[in-house]
Amino acid sequence: MRELKRTNLLCIIDKGQAGLSEEFILKLVSRTKALNARILYEPRCTQLFSSRSFDIVKVNHNQTSQWFDRKTESDRDALAVAKLVLARTKANGVIYTRGARGILVCQRSGAGHTAFLIASAPKKLFDLMSAGDIVTASLAFCIAKGCSLLQSACFAAAAAELSLDQRYDKHFALQAILNTATPDDQSRHPHKTK
């Protein structure tokens, strides 16, 4: 916890059996929020708990099926489940990875919710487990760099697709990809003038 002083993003991957109690996670979250850092939470456990301090919660189809006892095959069903995750966790945004169906981004907004589906190109998928890890790492990377949730999710989707493509080396440089995908300084800071 001493190292939190220098962070702008805390990424918590909660496996449930890792010894992180809900009390410990909430204490960690509280200290992180006091530093104005953002929090990306990925619950890989059997229960989903609430914290108003989570900025982003990343979930997948298998988890949501377990938590809500619902099949989420259609885009409409997936959106309903993403809204359930937002309501339960009280997070600001949800990244819902749906395997071959792409990534659903659902965020709170002034008018309720906004949602975007990042569809993946049809292809034969091999190792979806590692693709999920790449999505998490890419999200954390982009959010820590100051990208928006939607920009981060688009980058994560591209990185996951590259990881699944047999033609590419698995050790590609995230920074090199981000340099070509990051908006220019003017669009990131609209109130700045050159």
Beta strands, then each sheet from edge to edge (+ up, - down):
strand 1: 9-14
strand 2: 38-43
strand 3: 56-60
strand 4: 93-97
strand 5: 103-109
strand 6: 112-118
sheet 1: 1+ 2+ 3+ 4+ 5- 6+
end
